[in-house]
């Protein structure tokens, strides 16, 4: 193909992607449909982002999939009045190509999506963010981003302690507006000092100043049956977290840290343990979320005798910028200048979500001078033999088609470094080129955005707890 033909082909695809943007937006806003291409969300994305999502399939699967294939799928979804669903346009296009048997596309999709045609709307669930630090602000961004026709999870309030600054509210809004790691907020933010509210993209967020959960009456702000997301980590056990349920208007609580005496849920692994009676759950830790899905995939296929997890982790707010007193060993040394050996409970915590790994893992951690994105190195002794090619092929299949597709991602880029994974929505990303395997031993390198990827897992947990997870099509075989 000549240079002119390549350029013409690009311009044609760009024009199609431009036509897809309002279509995708309308499906989300009016019919509560999340659109993706092989697991990569394309709602509220740019033209280039949509084209790149299609390119990912070519890079991993070595097959052609373009907007020429997916646009007709989305147009048919709109005309069929599909509602309240997650539609993977890439997978449906490929399935039609392989299994259509000469059918008309609309007739094929009418059969595939029958359960999602003309479905009814549901009442939204009020959400309160208790604590507005790194995870709290990212959860706010994700919840605001997902404001659509269904609004299944509706951010209503955030609870913080009153700061000493004169313009406390403006400072909170500024931290939401600008982020040194994740970039600027995509939208508009205004502050109402008189009513203590922050409005972001039309979402009015009540700011509540309080020192303890049990002193808050959420119903005074029109909030009822709320799900409270505790981002402070101050209370880790059932007794402490139960304080949230003493607040009038709150009915459920989720901890964004490892919990003691409560269910620790890693979405994709043990979320089937969630029952309608559960009122307090933990989303475990970012590292546990990153490694447990990959460990489950390996355990299911090869079996794991034992292993060691070494976490190379970005520094966090609990470390000192310069050498100073710290109650923990080594963490008092300057975070931006040192690699700091520290402990991690992630290896032992895996068994809370994956009982088959009980007593099989040891772990340690090294904090390094980067602000975000970490890596887990899984050194495993297997029950069955594996080689690099077949092991990577299996993990690639898990990332594209498996039941843990949202948790496990896959990279085969020879140039990938940590900053390339900022904003990754997966719990963990397997670096295929770094895989070592031979006999009954393997070493896997798993990248993870310990802030954003973890926050996406928390959102998935919230959706499951609120029973508002959108059914995905095509269905897993």
Beta strands, then each sheet from edge to edge (+ up, - down):
strand 1: 33-37
strand 2: 40-41
strand 3: 85-88
strand 4: 125-130
strand 5: 153-160
strand 6: 189-192
strand 7: 197-200
strand 8: 203-209
strand 9: 226-230
strand 10: 250-255
strand 11: 263-264
strand 12: 280-282
strand 13: 304-314
strand 14: 340-342
strand 15: 361-368
strand 16: 374-382
strand 17: 408-411
strand 18: 428-431
strand 19: 436-438
strand 20: 441-448
strand 21: 471-473
sheet 1: 2+ 1- 3- 21-
sheet 2: 6+ 7- 8+ 5+ 4+ 9+ 10+ 12+ 11+
sheet 3: 14+ 15- 13- 16+ 20- 18+ 17+
sheet 4: 14+ 15- 13- 16+ 20- 19+
end
